[in-house]
Amino acid sequence: MHLNELPRRRLEATVRVIQDGLKRMEQRLAEHGEAEVLREVNSSLSLEERERWIAKIHGFRQSLRKFSKEFDLQEHPLDFYQVFNAELSTAWVLLENCRASQMKGYGVELDQAAKAALEEAVDRLVADVMTPRGLLRRPETTS
């Protein structure tokens, strides 16, 4: 079934968000409880339960493919540079919102030492985000 552009785009975006969630779920199942920064997902799943979850995820992905075909949803190939630039830009915005000057609305004023330490730490993290952006320039193509 062919839809007009706006409903089709909404459905395409929805499928992409669900797909991203399925990828995160698969990643969690593969990690077996490996720790991240500030998060550890403890896995008490047995091997059989893990396999059932993987099968459910694969089944859901198949349903998404069928749904996409049914409504003539289109793939939109993404360029590596676009994807990584978007991820780094998101990280930069999130970090900028962690600055002491952005914390005013939380009702508790940070003391000067905390403000200075936070500013320095955010600056370091922003530098870590900005450094790889220089690597994301597309190589020049010769014609």
N, C-alpha and C positions, 0 to 999 in steps of 0.2 A: 504494500500500500504506500503510495507516494504522498508525503505531507508537504505543506508549504514550508518555506525556509525557517521561519521562527520556531514553530513547534518541533521541526526536525532538529534544529540546533540545540533546543532544550533537551530533547531525548538523547542526543549525542553526548552532551555534557554530563547528563545523568549516568549514562553507561560508562563514561570515562571515570567518574568519581567512584562508582561501584567497582569498576575494574581495579582502580588503585587500592581500594579497601581489600579486595581479594588478594592482591599481591602482598599487602602488608600481613594479611592472615597467613598466607603461605610462608612468608618469611619467618613469622613467629613459630610456625610449626617446624620449620627447618632449623631454627636456632637452638632448640632444646634448652631453653632457659638461659641463654647467654645474656650477660649484663650489658646495658647501655649506660650512657651518662644519665643519672637520676632515674633510671627505670630498669627494673629487672622483672621479667615476666617468668614467674615460676611455672614450670610445666609439670603437672601431675598426670598428664595423659599417658596412657599405656600406648604401646606400639599400635595395637588394634584401633584404639580411639583416634590416634593421629591419622592412621590410614583412612578411617571413616570420614574424618574432617577433610582430608585432602580430596577424597572422592566427592564429597558434597560441594566443595569449592569448584572442582572441575565440572560437575554437573551444572552448577549455577553459571559458570562461564559459558557452557554450551547453550544454556537458556538465553543468556545475553546475546550470543551470536545469532540464535534463531530470531530473537526479538529485533535485532539490528537488521537482519535480512527482511523480516516481515514489514518493517517500516522504512526500508530503503535508506538506512542510515549509512553515512559515508565515513570512511577512514580519512583522517587528516594527518598525513605524515609530518612528524616534527623533526626538526633539525637538532642535532646534538647541542649546538651552540645556543639555540633558542631555549632548550630545556634547562641547561645548566645556568645560563644567564638568569632565567626566571627563578630558579631555586636560590641562587646567590642573592638576587634582588630581594626576594622574600626574607631571607635571613638578615639582610642589611636593614630592612624596614623594622623587623621584629627587634633587632638589637638597638636601633636608634630609639625605639619606644621604651627601652629599659633604662635610659639615662635618668639621672636623679631629677632633672628638670621636668621629666614626663611623669614623675611619681607624685606630683602635687595632689591629685584628686583622691588619693587613698587615705587621707585624713591623718596620717602620721608623718611628721617632718623628719627627714633623715638628718642625723647630726653631720657636722662638717667632715669628720674623718670617714664616715660611711659614704658621703657624697663623693669625696675625692677618690676613695678606693673603687667605688662603683664606676665612676667616670673612667678611671685608668683601665679597669678590667674590660669595660665596654669598648674602649678604644683599641685594646689588644684584639678583641674578638672581631671588631669591624675590620681591622687590618688583615686578620686571617681570612675574612670573607672577600675583601677587595683584592688581595694578592692573586688568587686564581682567576679573577676576572680578566687580568691581562693575558692569560693563556687562552681565553675564549674568543680571541679575534680570529676570524676565519682566515685560513691561508689564502693568499692571493692566487687567483687562477690566471693562467696565461692563455690568451686566446689566439 
